[in-house]
Amino acid sequence: MRLNQITAPAHDLAASIAFYELLGLRLIVRSDHYARFELPQGEATFSLHLVEGPIPRANAPQLYFECEDVDFQVRRLMHAGVAFEQSPKDQPWLWREAWLRDPAGNALCLFHAGEARRYPPWRIDRPAAGETLHLIIRDGGQWAIAKLEGDDPDHWKRLQQEYADYKTSLGPYDLFALLAFMEREWPDIFLAHKDAISAFAKSAETRLVF
């Protein structure tokens, strides 16, 4: 199962479309009562539907859009005339957040969380094992993950001897830091192998080749 889209209400569809296009979303479907957007990154979509009557401002769903540089986006939008209810602020849950509302009054958060978005230090299924995982990049699109205990700075020499097509290795990571890094840098490989990597990290095996 995966999240396909979020739909938010709008009173003035044209004004809301213009607002979300200014945010950076790309309009892909439009009718008299509905609009749908693609995001610059990822597969999820976002949509608007025209409604009558009041749109709640309190105890209502909140929309979160992640960006690499929250402060830059806030400055860009303020120069375009967009008002913010909260300036960028570092939160204790390791997110940097700024808050605003769209033309219909829906609450939006522009934030950056990085690894803490899905893999904060307090994630409840974090395995006990520490930073022992090394991602090995090999020739010809070959990959491997090795568990190496200790803090030997020359671990790469051992891996180079083990894998004749060794190019480089990255790490050490714990499981969730590794998954977050791969999701960001190589999303296709992450999607294809994330379950096998998770199972490997929790197993007694010391090498995973894929």
C-alpha positions in Angstrom: 0.0 0.0 0.0 1.2 3.5 -0.7 -0.2 7.0 -0.4 -1.5 8.3 -3.8 -2.7 11.8 -3.0 -4.1 14.3 -0.6 -7.2 16.4 -1.5 -7.8 19.8 0.1 -10.9 22.0 -0.1 -10.9 25.3 -2.0 -13.4 28.2 -2.3 -11.7 30.0 -5.2 -10.2 27.3 -7.3 -8.2 29.6 -9.6 -6.6 31.4 -6.6 -5.7 28.1 -5.0 -4.2 26.7 -8.2 -2.1 29.9 -8.6 -0.9 29.5 -5.0 0.2 25.9 -5.4 1.9 26.5 -8.7 3.8 29.3 -7.0 4.9 26.7 -4.4 6.3 24.6 -7.2 3.6 22.0 -7.9 2.8 21.2 -11.5 -0.9 21.3 -12.6 -1.8 18.1 -14.5 -5.7 17.9 -14.3 -8.2 20.7 -14.2 -12.0 21.0 -14.3 -14.5 23.5 -13.0 -14.5 22.0 -9.6 -11.2 20.0 -9.4 -7.5 20.3 -9.9 -4.6 17.9 -9.5 -0.9 18.4 -9.2 2.3 16.5 -9.4 5.1 17.3 -6.9 8.6 18.1 -8.1 9.9 14.9 -6.3 8.3 11.6 -5.5 5.2 9.9 -6.9 2.5 11.3 -4.6 0.1 13.8 -6.0 -2.0 16.6 -4.5 -5.4 17.8 -5.5 -8.0 20.5 -4.8 -11.8 20.3 -4.9 -14.2 23.2 -4.9 -16.5 23.3 -1.8 -19.3 25.5 -0.4 -19.5 26.5 3.2 -16.9 27.1 5.8 -13.5 25.3 5.7 -12.3 24.6 9.3 -9.1 26.3 10.4 -8.8 24.5 13.8 -8.6 20.8 14.4 -8.3 20.3 10.7 -5.8 18.3 8.6 -2.4 19.9 8.0 -0.4 19.7 4.8 3.4 19.1 4.9 5.7 19.8 2.0 9.4 19.1 2.4 12.0 21.2 0.7 15.8 21.2 0.9 16.1 24.9 2.0 13.2 26.1 4.0 14.7 29.6 4.6 15.2 30.1 0.8 11.6 29.0 0.0 10.2 31.3 2.7 12.1 34.3 1.3 11.1 33.5 -2.2 7.4 33.2 -1.3 7.5 36.4 0.8 8.9 38.3 -2.1 5.9 37.1 -4.1 3.5 38.4 -1.4 2.8 35.2 0.5 2.3 35.8 4.3 3.7 33.3 6.9 2.2 32.6 10.3 5.5 31.2 11.6 9.0 31.9 10.3 11.5 29.1 9.9 12.2 27.5 13.3 14.2 24.4 14.4 11.9 22.0 16.3 13.0 19.6 19.0 11.8 16.7 16.8 14.7 17.6 14.4 12.6 19.3 11.7 13.0 22.9 10.6 9.5 24.3 9.9 7.7 27.4 8.6 3.9 27.7 8.7 1.5 29.4 6.3 -2.1 29.1 4.9 -3.3 28.7 1.4 -6.1 30.9 0.0 -8.8 28.6 1.4 -7.2 28.8 4.9 -5.7 25.2 4.9 -2.7 25.1 7.1 0.6 24.3 5.4 4.0 23.5 6.8 7.2 23.9 4.7 9.8 21.8 6.4 13.1 20.0 6.1 13.8 16.9 8.1 16.3 14.8 6.1 16.8 11.4 7.8 14.6 12.4 10.7 11.6 12.4 8.5 11.3 8.6 8.6 14.2 7.5 10.7 14.5 9.7 13.8 16.7 8.4 16.7 13.6 7.4 18.6 12.0 5.3 15.9 10.4 2.4 17.7 11.6 -0.4 15.5 15.2 0.7 15.4 17.4 -2.4 15.9 19.9 -2.6 18.7 22.9 -2.9 16.4 24.9 0.3 16.0 26.7 1.7 13.0 28.1 -1.5 11.4 26.8 -1.4 7.9 29.0 -0.5 4.9 27.6 0.0 1.4 30.0 -1.3 -1.2 29.8 0.0 -4.7 31.3 -2.3 -7.4 31.8 -2.2 -11.1 29.0 -3.0 -13.5 26.2 -1.8 -11.2 26.9 -4.4 -8.6 26.3 -3.6 -4.9 26.9 -5.3 -1.6 26.4 -4.5 2.1 28.9 -5.7 4.7 28.6 -5.8 8.5 31.9 -4.8 10.0 32.4 -4.5 13.8 34.8 -2.0 15.3 36.2 1.3 14.1 39.1 0.2 11.9 39.8 3.1 9.5 41.2 0.7 7.0 38.1 -1.4 6.6 38.1 -0.6 2.9 41.3 -2.6 2.4 39.5 -5.7 3.7 36.6 -5.1 1.4 38.8 -4.4 -1.6 40.5 -7.8 -1.1 37.1 -9.5 -0.8 35.5 -7.9 -3.9 37.8 -7.8 -6.9 35.5 -5.2 -8.6 35.4 -3.0 -5.5 35.1 0.8 -6.4 34.4 2.4 -3.1 32.5 1.9 0.2 30.4 4.2 2.3 29.7 4.0 6.0 29.5 2.9 8.6 25.7 3.4 8.9 23.0 2.0 11.1 20.1 0.5 9.3 17.9 3.5 9.1 20.7 5.9 8.2 21.6 3.6 5.4 18.1 3.3 4.1 17.6 7.1 4.3 20.8 7.7 2.3 19.9 5.2 -0.4 16.4 6.5 -0.6 17.8 10.0 -1.3 20.7 9.0 -3.6 19.4 5.9 -5.4 15.6 5.6 -5.0 15.2 2.8 -7.6 17.8 0.6 -5.8 16.2 1.5 -2.5 12.7 0.5 -3.6 14.0 -2.8 -5.1 16.0 -3.9 -2.1 14.9 -2.1 1.1 13.1 -5.1 2.5 16.1 -7.4 1.9 18.4 -4.8 3.5 16.2 -4.6 6.5 16.0 -8.3 6.9 19.8 -8.6 6.4 20.5 -6.0 9.1 18.5 -7.9 11.7 20.0 -11.3 10.7 23.2 -13.1 11.6 24.5 -12.8 8.1 27.5 -10.6 7.4 27.3 -10.0 3.7 24.4 -9.1 1.3 25.0 -9.0 -2.4 22.5 -7.5 -4.9 
